[in-house]
Every structure is written in structure tokens, then in C-alpha cells.
Amino acid sequence: MRKLKTSAADLVAASRARIDEVETQDLIDMMHDPDVVIVDLRDIRERQRSGFIPGSFHCPRGMAEFWVDPESPYFKEVFGQEGKRYVFHCASGWRSAITVAQLNDMGFPCAHLREGFSTWEAQGGPVERSELDWE
């Protein structure tokens, strides 16, 4: 197998070096702030299996760039709110780091949950579970 010129880990490291990272406990403290929008990038099956942060907005990873762009036919109003702080997360912080770097490059200011959902519940973060989560 040939080696890639840039690994996934390299992409994550380069992204993390230039984005705002939020620690788990800090996001737990901010989760009830009406000016904070928590965005879950995980696959719907991950949300169903592991639960999700109450009040989080589900945005599948493959749609993030399209949903935040007001000129896209896929734009979602949740991303057009002035004065909001957007914090994206995935399971371990890899997908969200790359996504946030890309969104920042597009001119959409946002941050990501450094360790992802993986440490959320263990650090006391509330988790909502539902059999059907089809947002």
C-alpha cells in the first residue's frame, strides 16, 4: 500500500494548530448559554448508539460546508444567527477539528470540542438518548 503525502492525523494536527478548541468541562459550563450553539457532526447511528448532548443541533459531517453557507441551496437558518458562538463536535475531535478549520477558512467563525463526545459523559455532561433521532 502506498503512503499518503498527508495523513489524516497530519490534517487533524494542522487544523488544531489554527482553530479554537474548547475543553469538555468548559462546554458543559456553557451548554445552557443561549448564545452557544452546539453542533453534532456525528453520523445518526452514532447519536442513536451513544446518545447526544441535549439541545445540540445535528449536522452530518458531509453537509457542514453547505449548511453554513447562506448562498447554498442547503443553508440552514440555525447557522445564520448573529452573535452566536458555534461549537462543533464529533466522537473524538478529529472530524470536528478538520471541519472547523474548513468553516473558518470559509469565513464562518466557530470552535470545536477538543476531545469530542468521548469524554462528555465521564466528565459529568448530560446525555440524551432516544430511539429515533431524525433531526
Secondary structure in CASP SS format (residue, H / E / C, confidence):
PFRMAT SS
TARGET T0000
AUTHOR 0000-0000-0000
METHOD secondary structure of the structure
MODEL  1
M C 1.00
R C 1.00
K C 1.00
L C 1.00
K C 1.00
T C 1.00
S C 1.00
A H 1.00
A H 1.00
D H 1.00
L H 1.00
V H 1.00
A H 1.00
A H 1.00
S H 1.00
R H 1.00
A C 1.00
R C 1.00
I C 1.00
D E 1.00
E E 1.00
V E 1.00
E C 1.00
T H 1.00
Q H 1.00
D H 1.00
L H 1.00
I H 1.00
D H 1.00
M H 1.00
M C 1.00
H C 1.00
D C 1.00
P C 1.00
D C 1.00
V E 1.00
V E 1.00
I E 1.00
V E 1.00
D E 1.00
L C 1.00
R C 1.00
D C 1.00
I H 1.00
R H 1.00
E H 1.00
R H 1.00
Q H 1.00
R H 1.00
S H 1.00
G C 1.00
F E 1.00
I C 1.00
P C 1.00
G C 1.00
S C 1.00
F E 1.00
H E 1.00
C C 1.00
P C 1.00
R H 1.00
G H 1.00
M H 1.00
A H 1.00
E H 1.00
F H 1.00
W H 1.00
V H 1.00
D C 1.00
P C 1.00
E C 1.00
S C 1.00
P C 1.00
Y C 1.00
F C 1.00
K C 1.00
E H 1.00
V H 1.00
F H 1.00
G H 1.00
Q C 1.00
E C 1.00
G C 1.00
K C 1.00
R E 1.00
Y E 1.00
V E 1.00
F E 1.00
H E 1.00
C C 1.00
A C 1.00
S C 1.00
G C 1.00
W H 1.00
R H 1.00
S H 1.00
A H 1.00
I H 1.00
T H 1.00
V H 1.00
A H 1.00
Q H 1.00
L H 1.00
N H 1.00
D H 1.00
M H 1.00
G C 1.00
F C 1.00
P C 1.00
C C 1.00
A E 1.00
H E 1.00
L E 1.00
R C 1.00
E C 1.00
G H 1.00
F H 1.00
S H 1.00
T H 1.00
W C 1.00
E C 1.00
A C 1.00
Q C 1.00
G C 1.00
G C 1.00
P C 1.00
V C 1.00
E E 1.00
R C 1.00
S C 1.00
E C 1.00
L C 1.00
D C 1.00
W C 1.00
E C 1.00
END
